[in-house]
């Protein structure tokens, strides 16, 4: 598999790119709103909370907040702990070790649920299904396109979902039908249909080095786009980034109708869009319904201001 920038040994590097006003303004290039996908929105009173992460002493710590219990994966044998993702509720962390073993770690302990996973690129992270029952992960191989398989969160039979060039930072749609990921060389985003086992390249996205989320029906994808002369990065989870949303069928860029600097965006299971907005003392999660109307605003804990946001539940 090709990578635009090579990962140096066990080093974990998280780079926070500058948010540009131009990038924010370009989000409004179409009148279509970013949340116009998926089923009807849930009531605005639904609980909304973030699932956060930070790197600590070579390992990683994931916390569902506020008040959630942290799940920590230590560096252990000195290998980097970059290939991880949190369950939708933040209570479990799937991660891949240097021997290609897929683990699920929680407060109850750590269990190996599959073997033969790809290891060596932080962007090759596992992805949880929306119900938290299954985990998709890239398998070890020597070809540019990687095989993606799935296993139950408690282990069991491993099933092959297909092959794709877009194996980096996989995001699984809530309907279970689409896995979206960016190519290791950052040239485009690919969508793997878990039913037909076929993969296709999304139009309109020329360069991207992160996939943050995909809408429940796979029609919208949240990415971090980069310029032609920008470094691809090592693929680690970004603490924050300026999100762009694209229609995966037409390639059109979709507006994100929020004020301020957006730090990430995440689709909820019912099709609403949660946008993290930068604040002076605390960041805010703004929830939009399918029409792009704000239906809820939640102030994050001040202690989470400098943490990365893996996902939003609600």
Secondary structure, 3 states (H helix, E strand, C coil): CCCCCCCCCCCCCCCCCCCCHHHHHHCCCCCCECCCCCCCCCCCCCCCEEEEEEEECCEEEEEECCCCCCEEECCCCCCCCCCEEECCCCCCEEEECCCCCEEEEECCEEEEEECCECCCCCCCCCEECCCCCEEEEEECCCCCCEEEEEEECCCCCCEEEEEECCCEEEEECCCCCEEEEECCCCCCEEEEECCCCCEEECCCCCCEEEEEEECCCCCEEEEEECCCCCCCCCCCCCCCCCCEEEECCCCCEEECCCCCCEEEEEECCCCCEEEEECCCCCCEEEEECCCCCEEEEEECCHHHCCCEEEEEEC
